[in-house]
Amino acid sequence: MVSAAKEAKAKIINISFHEFNPFGISGVVIIAESHLTIHTWPEYGYAAFDIFCTGDVINPQVAAAYIIERFECKNPSIVEMKRGILSHENEKLPHKVSSSSAGNTELYQIVNG
């Protein structure tokens, strides 16, 4: 997860993982642009990843591709949702809100494998 964030050029702020007994891991990599999370169910051969980022500083597709490759996902599924204040005219909105801008665009991506 940390390597996926680095590959996507994210600025890492904090890292926290918890290993469950007898198995499974949940974790979060906090990045300046938001976060990446993982929840695993090894007894089912399943893991869910969230890549949540704002602006256009990082590339979530790079992080998703890295995760799919490194975890050897056999049946990856990606869902992408745009959230936040979105332009109805499909114009690019600024990352930071100023007195003359409408807001920012957030991207939420889930990778299951």
Backbone torsions as a table, in degrees:
resi	resn	phi	psi	omega
1	MET	NA	-43.6	178.1
2	VAL	-62.9	-44.3	178.8
3	SER	-63.9	-36.9	177.6
4	ALA	-62.8	-42.0	177.7
5	ALA	-63.2	-43.4	179.1
6	LYS	-64.3	-42.3	178.8
7	GLU	-59.7	-35.0	-179.1
8	ALA	-83.2	1.8	178.2
9	LYS	70.0	30.4	178.5
10	ALA	-82.6	152.8	175.9
11	LYS	-94.4	111.2	-177.0
12	ILE	-78.1	130.9	-179.9
13	ILE	-104.7	-45.4	-177.2
14	ASN	-156.1	156.0	-178.6
15	ILE	-135.2	131.9	177.5
16	SER	-145.5	126.0	177.5
17	PHE	-130.6	147.5	176.1
18	HIS	-129.5	127.9	177.0
19	GLU	-98.6	125.6	-178.6
20	PHE	-88.5	153.6	177.2
21	ASN	-104.7	122.7	15.1
22	PRO	-89.8	-16.2	179.6
23	PHE	-162.3	164.4	179.8
24	GLY	110.9	148.6	-179.9
25	ILE	-137.0	140.3	167.6
26	SER	-125.7	141.6	-179.1
27	GLY	-159.5	163.8	178.9
28	VAL	-140.6	138.8	171.2
29	VAL	-114.7	108.7	178.8
30	ILE	-80.6	127.6	178.1
31	ILE	-121.2	158.8	179.8
32	ALA	-57.3	-29.0	-177.6
33	GLU	-88.9	-4.0	173.5
34	SER	143.0	-107.5	-176.4
35	HIS	-164.2	161.7	169.0
36	LEU	-123.5	137.0	178.0
37	THR	-130.8	158.7	176.3
38	ILE	-140.0	142.0	171.7
39	HIS	-136.9	126.3	-176.9
40	THR	-117.0	148.5	172.1
41	TRP	-131.2	79.1	-175.6
42	PRO	-61.2	-27.1	178.5
43	GLU	-64.9	-18.7	176.9
44	TYR	-111.1	-0.1	-176.8
45	GLY	64.2	38.1	-172.8
46	TYR	-130.0	141.6	173.1
47	ALA	-143.1	143.1	176.9
48	ALA	-118.7	134.1	-178.9
49	PHE	-124.1	138.4	172.2
50	ASP	-117.5	133.5	174.5
51	ILE	-122.0	108.8	-174.4
52	PHE	-120.0	118.9	-176.9
53	CYS	-143.9	156.0	178.3
54	THR	-113.4	156.7	175.7
55	GLY	70.6	-165.4	-178.4
56	ASP	-122.5	25.3	-179.2
57	VAL	-74.0	-43.0	-178.7
58	ILE	-110.9	165.1	179.8
59	ASN	-113.8	101.8	-178.1
60	PRO	-64.0	-25.9	178.6
61	GLN	-65.4	-33.6	177.7
62	VAL	-65.7	-45.0	178.3
63	ALA	-62.6	-42.7	180.0
64	ALA	-63.0	-45.4	179.4
65	ALA	-62.3	-40.2	179.0
66	TYR	-63.0	-45.9	179.9
67	ILE	-62.7	-45.4	-179.6
68	ILE	-59.3	-43.4	-179.4
69	GLU	-68.7	-49.8	-174.4
70	ARG	-68.3	-33.2	179.1
71	PHE	-90.2	1.2	179.5
72	GLU	49.9	50.4	-178.9
73	CYS	-63.4	126.0	-179.1
74	LYS	-86.0	-32.1	-180.0
75	ASN	-134.8	65.2	-178.0
76	PRO	-68.4	144.5	176.6
77	SER	-131.6	127.5	-179.0
78	ILE	-119.3	130.1	174.8
79	VAL	-120.7	126.7	-179.9
80	GLU	-115.3	129.1	178.4
81	MET	-128.6	130.4	174.0
82	LYS	-89.4	132.8	-177.7
83	ARG	-132.9	168.2	178.5
84	GLY	96.0	-151.6	179.1
85	ILE	-92.1	112.4	-175.4
86	LEU	-109.9	147.2	177.8
87	SER	-78.8	129.6	177.0
88	HIS	-80.0	-17.3	178.5
89	GLU	-95.9	9.9	179.5
90	ASN	61.9	29.2	175.3
91	GLU	-91.5	150.4	-179.7
92	LYS	-74.7	125.7	177.8
93	LEU	-95.5	150.6	-178.8
94	PRO	-67.4	152.9	179.3
95	HIS	-68.3	-40.9	-179.0
96	LYS	-106.4	138.9	-178.7
97	VAL	-79.4	131.3	173.0
98	SER	-125.5	176.5	-177.5
99	SER	-62.9	-20.4	-177.9
100	SER	-105.0	4.2	-177.6
101	SER	-114.4	160.9	-176.8
102	ALA	-87.8	-23.4	-179.0
103	GLY	148.2	-157.5	-178.8
104	ASN	-125.5	171.7	179.6
105	THR	-114.5	134.2	178.4
106	GLU	-116.6	146.2	-180.0
107	LEU	-121.2	133.0	-179.8
108	TYR	-123.6	124.7	-175.5
109	GLN	-132.8	133.4	179.5
110	ILE	-115.8	132.8	175.6
111	VAL	-120.2	122.2	177.7
112	ASN	-113.2	136.1	178.9
113	GLY	-156.6	NA	NA
